[in-house]
Structure formats: C-alpha cells, structure tokens
Amino acid sequence: MVLGETFIFRFYRKVLRIQKIMRVVKKSILHRFPLYRNG
C-alpha cells in the first residue's frame, strides 16, 4: 500500500515536470512566433 502511494507520488511529480517543460516550450514558441498569439 505504501509502495503504491510512492508510485503515485513519483508519477505525479513526473507529470508536473512534463507540464512545466511544456509550458516553457509553449512560451518560447509564442515568443519566437508572435503571430500565433493573436490567433
């Protein structure tokens, strides 16, 4: 049961890290191509 909680916690941290990377990538793409921000 504790092992399952550890696995869920590790998976949750991995998802948060992927979301942070995607946010940085999206921000850099929007900064590089400002046309996409307007629509």
Backbone as CSV, one residue per row, in Angstrom:
resi,resn,N_x,N_y,N_z,CA_x,CA_y,CA_z,C_x,C_y,C_z
1,MET,0.851,-1.194,0.000,0.000,0.000,0.000,0.889,1.246,0.000
2,VAL,1.934,1.227,0.820,2.867,2.349,0.841,3.608,2.423,-0.501
3,LEU,3.900,1.268,-1.073,4.602,1.229,-2.355,3.745,1.866,-3.444
4,GLY,2.439,1.606,-3.390,1.527,2.210,-4.368,1.485,3.721,-4.216
5,GLU,1.465,4.204,-2.970,1.446,5.654,-2.749,2.731,6.292,-3.269
6,THR,3.855,5.609,-3.074,5.131,6.131,-3.561,5.114,6.195,-5.080
7,PHE,4.553,5.174,-5.735,4.492,5.145,-7.191,3.614,6.288,-7.706
8,ILE,2.458,6.499,-7.051,1.545,7.575,-7.450,2.217,8.932,-7.264
9,PHE,2.933,9.100,-6.153,3.604,10.376,-5.877,4.687,10.647,-6.925
10,ARG,5.450,9.593,-7.277,6.514,9.744,-8.266,5.917,10.073,-9.634
11,PHE,4.808,9.398,-9.983,4.143,9.659,-11.257,3.611,11.090,-11.299
12,TYR,3.053,11.560,-10.159,2.510,12.920,-10.084,3.615,13.960,-10.285
13,ARG,4.787,13.724,-9.660,5.903,14.669,-9.831,6.384,14.669,-11.276
14,LYS,6.388,13.497,-11.917,6.818,13.419,-13.309,5.863,14.198,-14.205
15,VAL,4.557,14.081,-13.939,3.552,14.822,-14.726,3.737,16.320,-14.535
16,LEU,3.996,16.755,-13.289,4.210,18.186,-13.031,5.432,18.690,-13.784
17,ARG,6.492,17.880,-13.811,7.711,18.285,-14.509,7.449,18.402,-16.010
18,ILE,6.675,17.450,-16.574,6.358,17.494,-18.004,5.509,18.725,-18.305
19,GLN,4.548,19.054,-17.430,3.712,20.239,-17.641,4.561,21.504,-17.612
20,LYS,5.545,21.565,-16.709,6.405,22.748,-16.623,7.231,22.889,-17.892
21,ILE,7.763,21.756,-18.402,8.557,21.794,-19.635,7.684,22.225,-20.812
22,MET,6.462,21.698,-20.900,5.560,22.066,-21.992,5.227,23.547,-21.930
23,ARG,5.048,24.081,-20.712,4.729,25.498,-20.554,5.889,26.367,-21.043
24,VAL,7.128,25.969,-20.700,8.311,26.729,-21.135,8.459,26.655,-22.653
25,VAL,8.226,25.466,-23.213,8.338,25.301,-24.671,7.278,26.144,-25.377
26,LYS,6.045,26.121,-24.848,4.964,26.898,-25.462,5.270,28.390,-25.385
27,LYS,5.817,28.842,-24.246,6.145,30.262,-24.079,7.241,30.674,-25.055
28,SER,8.248,29.803,-25.249,9.343,30.128,-26.172,8.836,30.157,-27.613
29,ILE,7.914,29.235,-27.950,7.353,29.226,-29.311,6.524,30.485,-29.535
30,LEU,5.721,30.874,-28.540,4.913,32.091,-28.685,5.810,33.314,-28.781
31,HIS,6.919,33.307,-28.061,7.837,34.443,-28.094,8.548,34.510,-29.447
32,ARG,8.827,33.355,-30.022,9.533,33.310,-31.292,8.595,33.641,-32.457
33,PHE,7.338,33.191,-32.369,6.352,33.452,-33.422,5.166,34.200,-32.827
34,PRO,5.193,35.525,-32.783,4.115,36.292,-32.148,2.810,36.247,-32.932
35,LEU,2.832,35.728,-34.163,1.596,35.668,-34.950,0.602,34.686,-34.327
36,TYR,1.109,33.595,-33.718,0.220,32.595,-33.141,-0.530,33.145,-31.924
37,ARG,0.035,34.134,-31.257,-0.613,34.674,-30.059,-1.874,35.444,-30.432
38,ASN,-1.858,36.113,-31.592,-3.019,36.904,-31.995,-4.136,36.028,-32.548
39,GLY,-3.814,34.824,-32.966,-4.855,33.961,-33.487,-4.360,33.328,-34.728
